[in-house]
């Protein structure tokens, strides 16, 4: 773990120091010149103890230098070292204006007076240039320390954690001040991307879990969703009304595509997004365009196909969409409250199956089995969890005791149900409860569905190879487990 964030120092501390220097120089020069001339005029009328007074040229220079230092330390540092300086908006502007009105005159005038007095009475044995250099160095050191300590984010720690979890803990990640917008794992589970907002600015960090360090930092305008491409060399970021593809090594944006809400890298270097629907552009008394799927060529950015559907993140936080382990199949309901689930082969662009539930029950979540032959379905009404043979369009197993699911994952040990009690693991063949996975180290694991109630892991991700699971907790950071075996 490194306690010096070089990226923060270069991109935040240094620009603020430059701003402080320029503003302090301008205001300090004007204020110091005025105060210096006033002191010189007063000195001409009081010609006492002439031998102890430095030449008059030092009075004006010392007043300007003192005003610069006073403005730097009193007029600018309290403003720039405050977290409020990083937050935009009208309230931040009002705060900034009030602080400048209060502190700028105080710092510049006080510094000018002190500088002029010291310049007039400085003993001859002291070199004023050396003294000015020392004062400048100390002042900037104070500014650097104050800016860094006041504004730097807490260091991100990536450490193994020994708990009574039934699955090995790869890492526990702490240091983020707010709950992440989204998290994503690379295909092999070795890298974790985290989108986080701090003081109104979105930052995306990519962590190497084996090396336990941050390897990439990106600054998108915003990030609703994240996904790695198949070789983990690029990161796809979902923003307000578009989707961008960035090269991790350089941070450069390679593609801008139409898509919002969700994003799914697929086989054959393709990408599936949800079409952008802007309600503000709709005419009164007219129905909004459906939120259909768009299939893109990730190499060229060309739109290959539009798959009809009507899904929207506005209606439901977690959309019931599943991608097969080989990234060839996409499963989804045509609408959120449909009793039908369609399975499409993205490589051929054709629908290959349709599952029909007996009654519309509200589909909450979907996930493919590790071999891609079965599909688990979480419903809002009726049996909460069921397993289907999607190729035969037949119901294989119903698990009525499972809790209402927010998300579903299916690694080798079983079906992971993300609900109010954490992750509950169910055997898809027998329908029995296997494990409970929560983030409470001191709490004993439960052998039944009833256990310690924790908030749902609304930010979680499973690697494409089904070996690694990551989940964010509001109070305990982000946890990463190996879930490829019991």
C-alpha positions in Angstrom: 0.0 0.0 0.0 1.3 3.4 -0.9 0.4 6.5 1.2 1.6 8.9 -1.6 -0.9 9.2 -4.4 1.3 10.6 -7.1 -1.6 10.9 -9.5 -3.5 13.1 -7.0 -0.4 15.2 -6.3 0.2 15.9 -10.0 -3.4 16.4 -11.0 -4.8 18.2 -8.0 -2.1 19.6 -5.7 0.2 21.1 -8.3 -2.6 22.9 -10.3 -3.9 24.3 -7.0 -0.4 25.5 -6.1 -0.1 27.2 -9.5 -3.5 28.9 -9.0 -2.5 30.1 -5.5 0.8 31.4 -6.8 -0.7 33.4 -9.6 -3.5 34.9 -7.6 -1.2 35.7 -4.7 1.3 37.3 -6.9 -1.2 39.6 -8.6 -3.0 40.6 -5.4 0.2 40.7 -3.3 2.0 42.9 -5.8 -0.8 45.5 -5.8 -1.5 45.4 -2.1 2.2 45.3 -1.2 3.0 48.2 -3.4 0.3 50.4 -1.8 1.2 49.4 1.8 4.9 49.7 1.0 4.5 53.3 -0.2 2.5 54.2 2.8 5.2 52.8 5.1 7.9 54.7 3.2 5.9 58.0 3.5 5.5 57.4 7.2 9.2 56.6 7.5 10.2 59.9 5.8 8.4 61.8 8.5 10.0 59.9 11.3 13.7 60.1 10.7 14.8 58.4 13.9 17.6 55.9 14.4 18.6 56.1 10.7 21.5 53.6 11.1 19.1 50.7 12.0 16.9 51.2 9.0 17.6 49.4 5.7 17.7 51.3 2.4 14.2 52.3 1.4 14.1 50.1 -1.6 13.8 47.1 0.7 10.7 48.4 2.3 8.7 48.3 -0.9 10.0 44.9 -2.0 9.5 43.5 1.5 5.9 44.7 1.6 5.1 43.1 -1.8 6.8 39.9 -0.7 5.0 39.8 2.6 1.7 40.5 0.9 2.4 37.6 -1.4 3.2 35.2 1.4 0.2 36.4 3.5 -2.1 36.0 0.5 -0.7 32.5 -0.1 -1.0 31.2 3.5 -4.0 33.2 4.8 -5.9 34.3 1.7 -5.7 31.2 -0.5 -4.6 28.1 1.4 -7.7 27.8 3.7 -9.9 28.0 0.5 -7.9 25.6 -1.7 -7.3 23.1 1.1 -11.0 22.8 1.8 -12.9 19.9 0.2 -15.6 22.4 -0.8 -13.2 23.8 -3.4 -13.5 20.5 -5.3 -17.3 20.6 -5.5 -19.0 22.5 -8.3 -22.3 24.2 -8.4 -23.9 27.5 -7.2 -23.5 26.8 -3.5 -19.8 26.2 -3.9 -19.5 29.4 -5.9 -21.2 31.4 -3.1 -18.9 29.8 -0.5 -15.9 30.6 -2.6 -16.9 34.2 -3.0 -17.5 34.7 0.7 -14.2 33.2 1.7 -12.3 35.3 -0.8 -14.0 38.5 0.5 -13.1 37.5 4.1 -9.6 36.1 3.7 -8.0 37.9 0.8 -7.9 41.4 2.3 -6.8 40.0 5.6 -4.0 37.9 4.3 -2.7 40.5 1.7 -2.8 43.5 4.0 -1.5 41.7 7.1 1.4 40.2 5.1 2.2 43.5 3.5 2.4 45.3 6.9 4.5 42.6 8.5 6.8 42.5 5.4 7.2 46.3 5.3 8.0 46.5 9.1 10.5 43.7 8.9 12.0 45.2 5.7 12.5 48.5 7.4 14.0 47.1 10.6 15.9 44.0 9.3 19.5 43.9 10.8 22.2 44.5 8.3 23.8 41.1 9.1 20.8 39.2 7.7 20.8 38.7 4.0 17.2 39.6 2.8 17.5 37.3 -0.3 18.4 34.2 1.8 15.6 35.0 4.3 13.1 35.4 1.4 14.2 32.1 0.0 13.8 30.3 3.3 10.4 31.9 3.9 9.2 30.9 0.4 10.4 27.3 0.8 8.7 26.9 4.2 5.5 28.5 2.9 5.3 26.1 -0.1 6.0 23.1 2.1 3.2 24.2 4.4 0.9 24.6 1.4 1.8 21.2 -0.1 1.2 19.4 3.2 -2.0 21.2 3.9 -3.4 20.5 0.4 -2.5 16.9 0.4 -3.7 16.1 3.9 -6.9 18.1 3.4 -7.9 16.8 0.0 -6.2 13.5 -0.8 -8.5 10.5 -0.8 -7.7 7.9 1.8 -5.3 5.2 0.6 -6.9 2.2 -1.0 -5.9 -0.9 0.8 -6.1 -4.3 -0.9 -5.5 -7.0 1.7 -6.4 -10.7 2.2 -8.8 -11.3 5.0 -9.2 -14.4 7.2 -12.9 -15.0 7.8 -15.1 -18.0 8.4 -16.4 -17.7 4.8 -17.0 -20.9 3.0 -15.1 -19.5 0.0 -11.5 -18.2 0.0 -11.3 -14.4 0.3 -9.0 -13.1 -2.4 -9.0 -9.5 -1.2 -10.8 -7.0 0.9 -10.6 -3.5 -0.6 -11.1 -0.4 1.6 -10.5 3.3 1.3 -13.4 4.5 -0.9 -15.4 7.1 0.8 -18.7 6.5 -1.1 -20.5 3.5 -2.4 -19.3 2.6 -5.9 -21.4 3.3 -9.0 -20.4 0.0 -10.4 -17.7 -2.7 -10.3 -16.5 -5.1 -13.0 -14.1 -8.1 -13.1 -11.9 -9.0 -16.0 -12.6 -12.4 -17.7 -10.0 -14.2 -15.6 -10.9 -12.4 -12.3 -7.4 -10.9 -12.0 -8.4 -7.2 -12.4 -11.2 -5.3 -10.7 -12.6 -2.0 -12.0 -14.3 0.4 -9.6 -16.3 3.5 -10.6 -16.5 6.0 -7.7 -17.6 9.6 -7.2 -15.6 11.9 -4.9 -16.5 15.6 -4.5 -18.7 15.4 -7.7 -15.9 13.9 -9.9 -16.1 10.4 -11.2 -13.0 8.3 -11.1 -12.5 4.8 -12.4 -9.6 2.8 -10.9 -8.5 -0.6 -12.1 -6.9 -2.8 -9.5 -4.6 -5.8 -10.0 -5.8 -8.2 -7.3 -2.7 -10.4 -7.4 -0.2 -7.5 -7.2 -2.6 -5.7 -4.8 -2.2 -2.2 -6.4 -4.0 0.2 -8.6 -2.7 -0.1 -12.2 -4.9 2.3 -14.1 -6.8 5.4 -13.4 -9.4 7.0 -15.7 -11.6 10.1 -15.4 -14.8 9.7 -17.4 -17.5 12.4 -17.2 -19.7 9.8 -15.5 -20.0 6.0 -15.1 -23.2 4.1 -14.7 -21.7 0.8 -15.7 -18.4 -0.9 -16.4 -17.2 -3.9 -18.4 -13.9 -5.2 -19.6 -13.5 -6.4 -23.1 -12.4 -10.0 -23.6 -8.6 -9.4 -23.5 -8.9 -6.9 -20.6 -7.0 -4.3 -22.5 -10.0 -1.9 -22.8 -12.7 -0.8 -20.5 -16.2 0.0 -21.6 -17.9 2.7 -19.6 -21.7 3.5 -19.7 -22.4 7.2 -19.3 -25.6 9.3 -19.4 -26.4 9.0 -23.0 -23.6 7.1 -24.6 -21.1 4.3 -24.1 -17.3 4.9 -24.5 -14.5 2.4 -25.1 -11.2 3.4 -23.5 -7.7 1.9 -23.9 -6.5 1.2 -20.4 -2.8 1.7 -21.1 -3.3 5.3 -22.4 -6.8 6.3 -21.2 -7.7 7.4 -24.7 -11.3 7.0 -25.9 -11.3 4.8 -28.9 -15.0 4.6 -29.6 -18.2 6.4 -28.6 -21.4 4.3 -29.1 -25.1 4.8 -28.6 -26.0 3.0 -25.4 -27.0 3.5 -21.8 -27.8 1.6 -18.6 -26.0 -1.7 -19.3 -23.2 -3.0 -21.5 -22.2 -6.6 -22.4 -19.0 -7.5 -24.3 -19.8 -10.6 -26.4 -17.9 -13.2 -28.4 -16.5 -12.2 -31.8 -15.4 -8.8 -30.5 -19.0 -7.6 -30.3 -20.7 -5.4 -27.8 -24.4 -5.2 -26.7 -25.8 -2.0 -25.4 -29.3 -0.7 -24.5 -30.5 2.0 -26.8 -30.7 5.5 -25.5 -34.2 6.8 -24.9 -34.5 10.5 -24.0 -37.9 11.2 -22.4 -37.4 14.9 -22.8 -37.4 14.6 -26.6 -40.7 12.8 -26.7 -43.7 14.7 -27.8 -46.7 15.1 -25.4 -49.2 12.2 -25.5 -46.8 10.0 -27.5 -45.2 6.7 -26.4 -41.5 6.6 -25.9 -39.4 4.6 -28.2 -38.6 1.1 -26.8 -35.2 0.5 -25.1 -34.0 -2.1 -27.6 -30.6 -3.9 -27.7 -28.0 -2.7 -30.1 -25.1 -5.0 -31.3 -21.9 -3.3 -32.2 -18.6 -4.3 -33.8 -16.0 -3.4 -31.2 -13.3 -3.1 -33.8 -14.9 -0.6 -36.1 -17.8 0.8 -34.0 -20.3 -0.2 -36.6 -23.9 -1.0 -35.6 -24.5 -4.6 -36.7 -28.0 -5.3 -35.4 -30.9 -4.1 -33.3 -32.7 -6.7 -31.2 -36.3 -5.7 -30.3 -37.0 -5.3 -26.6 -38.4 -2.7 -24.2 -36.2 -2.5 -21.1 -35.1 0.5 -19.1 -32.9 1.1 -16.1 -35.4 3.8 -15.0 -38.0 1.1 -14.3 -35.7 -1.3 -12.5 -32.3 -0.9 -11.0 -31.0 -4.4 -12.0 -32.2 -5.5 -15.4 -32.9 -9.3 -15.8 -30.3 -9.9 -18.5 -27.9 -12.9 -18.7 -24.8 -13.6 -20.9 -23.6 -17.2 -21.3 -20.1 -18.1 -20.2 -18.8 -18.3 -23.8 -20.4 -14.8 -24.4 -22.4 -16.1 -27.4 -25.9 -16.1 -25.9 -28.0 -13.3 -24.5 -31.1 -14.1 -22.5 -33.7 -11.4 -21.5 -37.5 -10.8 -21.3 -38.9 -8.6 -24.1 -40.4 -6.4 -21.3 -39.8 -6.3 -17.6 -43.3 -7.8 -16.8 -43.4 -10.3 -19.6 -43.9 -14.0 -19.0 -41.5 -14.8 -21.8 -37.7 -15.1 -21.9 -35.9 -15.0 -25.2 -32.4 -16.4 -25.9 -30.5 -15.0 -28.7 -27.3 -16.2 -30.4 -25.3 -12.9 -30.9 -22.8 -14.6 -33.2 -25.5 -15.4 -35.7 -27.9 -12.6 -34.8 -30.9 -15.0 -34.4 -33.3 -16.0 -31.6 -32.6 -19.6 -30.7 -35.2 -20.2 -27.9 -38.1 -18.8 -26.0 -39.1 -19.8 -22.4 -42.8 -19.3 -21.5 -43.8 -18.9 -17.8 -47.4 -19.9 -17.1 -48.4 -16.5 -15.6 -46.7 -13.1 -15.8 -44.8 -12.9 -12.5 -42.2 -10.2 -13.1 -38.7 -11.5 -14.0 -36.1 -10.2 -11.5 -32.9 -11.8 -12.5 -31.4 -14.4 -14.9 -28.1 -16.4 -15.1 -26.7 -19.2 -17.2 -25.2 -22.3 -15.7 -21.4 -22.7 -16.0 -21.8 -25.1 -19.0 -24.3 -22.7 -20.6 -26.9 -25.5 -20.9 -29.4 -24.2 -18.2 -30.9 -20.9 -17.2 -31.8 -19.9 -13.7 -34.8 -17.5 -13.4 -35.8 -15.4 -10.4 -39.4 -14.3 -10.3 -41.2 -11.6 -8.3 -44.3 -13.8 -7.7 -44.8 -17.5 -7.3 -41.7 -19.8 -7.0 -38.9 -17.4 -6.4 -36.2 -19.4 -8.2 -36.5 -21.9 -11.1 -34.0 -23.7 -13.4 -34.8 -24.2 -17.1 -33.4 -26.2 -19.9 -33.4 -23.3 -22.3 -32.7 -25.4 -25.4 -35.8 -27.6 -24.8 -37.7 -24.7 -23.3 -38.6 -26.9 -20.4 -38.7 -26.2 -16.6 -36.2 -28.4 -14.9 -36.4 -27.5 -11.2 -38.3 -25.1 -8.9 -36.8 -23.8 -5.7 -39.6 -22.3 -3.8 -37.6 -21.7 -0.5 -35.2 -19.3 -2.1 -35.6 -15.7 -1.1 -36.6 -12.9 -3.5 -33.5 -12.2 -5.6 -31.9 -9.0 -6.7 -29.2 -10.7 -8.8 -28.3 -14.2 -9.7 -24.8 -15.8 -10.3 -24.0 -19.4 -11.2 -20.5 -20.6 -10.6 -19.6 -24.2 -10.1 -20.7 -24.6 -6.4 -24.3 -23.6 -7.1 -26.7 -20.7 -7.7 -25.8 -17.6 -5.7 -28.9 -15.6 -4.9 -28.2 -11.9 -3.9 -31.0 -11.0 -1.5 -31.6 -9.1 1.7 -29.6 -11.7 3.6 -26.5 -11.6 1.5 -25.7 -14.4 -0.9 -27.5 -17.6 -0.4 -26.1 -20.6 -2.3 -28.6 -23.2 -3.7 -28.0 -26.6 -5.3 -29.6 -26.4 -8.8 -30.1 -30.1 -9.0 -31.7 -30.9 -5.6 -33.0 -27.5 -4.7 -31.4 -27.6 -1.2 -29.6 -24.7 0.5 -25.9 -25.1 0.6 -24.2 -22.1 2.0 -24.7 -18.5 3.2 -22.1 -15.9 2.2 -22.1 -12.6 4.1 -19.7 -9.9 5.1 -20.0 -10.3 8.9 -16.8 -12.1 10.0 -17.9 -12.4 13.6 -21.3 -13.8 12.7 -21.6 -17.6 12.4 -22.6 -18.8 9.0 -26.1 -20.1 8.7 -27.1 -23.4 7.3 -30.5 -22.2 6.3 -32.0 -19.3 4.4 -32.7 -17.4 7.7 -29.6 -15.6 8.8 -28.1 -12.3 9.7 -29.8 -9.7 7.5 -27.5 -7.5 5.4 -28.3 -5.0 2.7 -28.4 -6.5 -0.8 -25.1 -6.3 -2.7 -26.5 -4.0 -5.3 -23.0 -3.7 -6.7 -21.5 -7.1 -7.5 -19.8 -8.9 -10.4 -18.8 -12.4 -11.4 -15.9 -13.0 -13.7 -16.6 -14.6 -17.1 -14.7 -17.7 -16.2 -17.0 -18.1 -13.1 -14.1 -18.3 -10.7 -14.2 -14.9 -8.9 -17.0 -13.0 -7.3 -16.8 -9.4 -6.1 -19.4 -7.5 -4.0 -19.5 -4.1 -2.5 -20.8 -3.5 1.1 -21.8 0.0 2.4 -19.7 -0.3 5.5 -17.0 -3.0 4.8 -15.7 -2.1 1.4 -15.4 -4.4 -1.5 -14.9 -8.1 -1.0 -13.5 -10.6 -3.6 -13.9 -14.4 -3.3 -12.8 -17.4 -5.2 -16.0 -19.3 -5.9 -14.9 -21.9 -8.4 -14.9 -24.7 -5.7 -16.3 -25.4 -2.3 
